[in-house]
Amino acid sequence: MFGYVKPDRDELLVKDYNLYKAVYCGLCREIKSNVSFFLSFGLSYDFVFLAIARDMLNRNGASVEKGRCPYNPLKKRAFVKSEGIVYASRVALILVEKSLEDKRRDKDVGLLSPFLAIAEAYLKRRLKKITRNEPYLTLEMKIEEGLKEFSRLESERSDVDTLAVAFGRVLADAVATGLEGDGERIARSLGTALGSWLYLADAVDDFEKDYKKGHFNPLLEQYGTPDEIRSHLRDIDVSFGAWARDAHLALSLVDRCDYTRLADNILALGLGREAYRIMKGDKND
């Protein structure tokens, strides 16, 4: 995915920051050990939040254990081990494989096309093993259907809100598949709002590059030029705030647990900080 969904570290308690690192390390270890060594190098903050959200939705606490990092075995680290970690690692494989498939079809990849084809073929083999079991078989089919609909809307050069919500529905499936009842409803609201936020963030982050390369960007379709987009950043910020607020309100319906302060920080503060950074045009993390 994009790597935008992260905490505001300056506002985190030390114990919550340590918990976040333990989730990150736990997800990295799970991906390396049971999904794909290759995939662990592209681990995104977005999937770390997905692991946290799934554990909250399943009412699972944070089970932390000590172990040695596969990349630095001389140092012991804390790792979270949970259903959310396992689920997020499989979702990462599905989404990254579909993303590589889409990139390989992009005419602009040029000399990278053979390497992308190799990576895609490798991940596709790994994906076949993962999707033998539910809920991952169902999830793969839902994501494929959702991405086809999203691509259709993009080919029709739909407006930014329509595209954002279409991508949000894809992420809603990624968050909610396998859940039932209130948990599924909350997950779908969370995923739709967060996915919409992510799509807008990517559009804002890329409009300069897309303008230079002549690529489609819904903000360029709506406003025409980068200067016009910059003059309407206040309006764009309203959309950022609305979707972040909807995501936060959805997850606030879940019972408080070990992750609550961390999730509140990410959705109430981290998203706002990232939106501000993106709108400023700051490419530094």
N, C-alpha and C positions, 0 to 999 in steps of 0.2 A: 504494500500500500504506500502511504505517503510519508509517514514519520512525523506528522504534526501533533499527534495526540500524546502529550507529555506533561509532566507536572511542572509547576512553577517552583523550582528547587529552593529559591530564596525564602519561600513561605512555608516550607515543609518542616515539621518536627524531625529531629535526627532519627528517631525510631521509625517514622513513616518513610523517610528516605532510604533507610536500611531495608525496610520491607520492600520498597519498590525495586531496589537492586537485587533482592533475593528472588522476586518474581522474574525479573529480567534474566538472571542467571539460571533460574529453574527452567524457563522457557528455552533458553539457548541450549542447555544440557539435554532437554527432552528432544529438541529438533535434531541435534547432532547424533544422539544415541538411537533414536527410534523413527526418525523421519528422513532426514537427508543432511549429511555433513555439509554439502554445498549450500544448502538453504540457510544454515546457521550464520554464514557470513553476511547475509542480507537481512538480518533480523531487524524489524521495524518496531518503534515505540508503540505504534498502533496496535500491534498484536499483543504487546504487554498489557495494554489497557483491556483488550478483549478477554485475556485470561482473568484479570481482576473482575471484570463485569460478570463473566460466566460464574465465577465462584460466588459472587454476591447473589446472583439470581438463583443459584442452587443452594443458597444459604450455607455455604462452606466457609469455615474459618481458614486462616492462614497456617498451614502446617509447614514449619521451617525446620530444615535439617542441615547439618554441616557436612561438607565434602570438599573434594579437591576439584578445582577448575580444570576441564580438559585442555585448555589452552595455557594454563599456568599451574601445573600440578604441584609446584613447590609451595603454593599458598592455599590455605583453606578458605572456603567461602560459604555463605549461607545460600541455600536453595529452597524455594517453595516447591512442594510436590503436591499436585492437586488435579482434580478433574478439569478445572479451567485451563491449566497448563497443557494438558493432553489435548483438549479440544482446540485451543488456540494454535497449537503446533500444526494440527491437521488443516485447519482453515488457512493458515499461512501457506501451506503447500498448494492447496486448491487455487487460491487467489494469485499466487506468484506464477504458477504454471499457466493459468489463463492469461495473465499479463504478458508473459513471454510469448505466448501464442499470438497475442494481438500485436506485440512489438515486431515480431518476425514478419508479419504481413505488411508492416509499415515500409513504404518505399524509401524512406529516409535513413534506414539503418545501414545501408550500404555494405561496407566490408565486415560489419558486425554480424550480418545475417547468418553465415555458417556457424559462428560461435553460439548465437542465440538458438539456432536449430539443434545443436548438440545439447545445450542446457535444457531446452524444452523436451527433447526426447528422453533425457535422463529423468527429469522430474515427472514426465508422463508415466514412466515405468514405476516410479515410486508411488505415484498417485493410484495406479491400478491396485496396488497392495492395500493402500489405505481405504479405498472406496469399496472394498469387498464387504465391509460392515456398515451398519447404520450407526449414527445418522449421516455418515459422510457420503454415502451413495446418493441419498436424497438431497443433501446439501449441494453436491456437485451439479446435479441436474437443475436445481433451483437457480444456482449462480449462473450456469450456462444460459438458461432462459432469460434471466434478468439482464445479463450482459448483451444478449441479442437485442432485446427491447431497447436497452440504452444505446446501443450502436445504431439502431434504426432511427431513434430520435435525434442522435447526433448527426447522422447523414442528412436528415431533414433540416438541420441547423435550427433546432428548437431553442427557445429562450433559456436563460441560465437557470431560472427557478424550476422549469420543467425537467431539465437535465439533472439538476441537483437532487430533486425528489426521486427521479428514476434511479440514480446511483444510490440514494438512501434506501430504496427498497432492496437493492442487492445486499447492502450491508445489514439491513434488517434480517434477511435470511441468514446471513453469516453469524449474527448474534443469537437469533432465536431458535434455529433448527434444533429439534430434540427436546425442547422445553414444552411445557403444557400449562394451561390455565393462566393465572395471573402472571406467572413468570414469563410466559411467551408474550403476553400482551405488553408487558413492560419492556421486554427485550426488543420487540418490534418498534415501539415508540422511540426507544433509545437509539436503535440502529438507524432508523429513518432520519432522525434529527442529526445524528453524528455524521452519517454518510452525506447528507446534504451540506453540512458544514465543511466536510473534507473536500467535496467537489468544488465548492466556491473557493476554498483556500488554494486548491491546485490551479484554478482558473486565474486567480489574482497573482499567484506566484509565477505563472508562466506567460502572462499576456505580452510582456516585452519580447521574449524569445519567440512566441508564436507570431507576433507582428512582423518580426524580421524575417522569419522563415515562411511566412504566408500560410501558416497552419490555422485551422479553425479554432476559435476560442469564443465562447458565447458572450463574453464581455466585449470583445472587439466587434461582434455582430451587433450588440446593443448600442455601444457608444462610439464605435468607428475608429478611434485612435487611442494610443496609450495616454496622451495628454487628457483626452476626454474622460478616460477611465479614472485617472488620478483626480480629476476635478469632481468625481462622483463617489469618492471613497467614503464620505460620510454615509451615503445611502447604503453602500456595500457593508459598512460596519454595522448598520442596523440589522441586516440579514445575518451577519456573523453572530451578533448578540442574541437574536431570536432563536436561532437553531441551537446555540450553546445552552441557552436557558431551557429549551424544551428537553434537551438531552439530560441536563442536570435534574430537572423536575421529574423525569421518568425514573431515573435511578434512585431518587430520594424516596420513592415508594417502597423500596426494599428495606427490610429490617437492618438496623445498624449492626456492624460487625467489625472485624479487625481492619477491613479495607476502607471503611466509610470515610475517614478523614482524608485518606489518599485519593479516593475517587472524587470527593468534593473538591479537593485542590485541583485535580486535573480538569474537571469540567467547569468549575467556577472561576479559576484563575489561569490555569495552563492554556486553555483554548484562547482566552482573551489575550494573553501575552504573545502567543503564536500569531494570532490575527494581526496584532499591532506590528509585530516584526515583519510579517509578509507585506502588509500595506506600506510599510516604510521602504520596502525593497531591500531589506537587510538579508543577505544570504547566509550570514553566519549563524550558527546554532546558539 
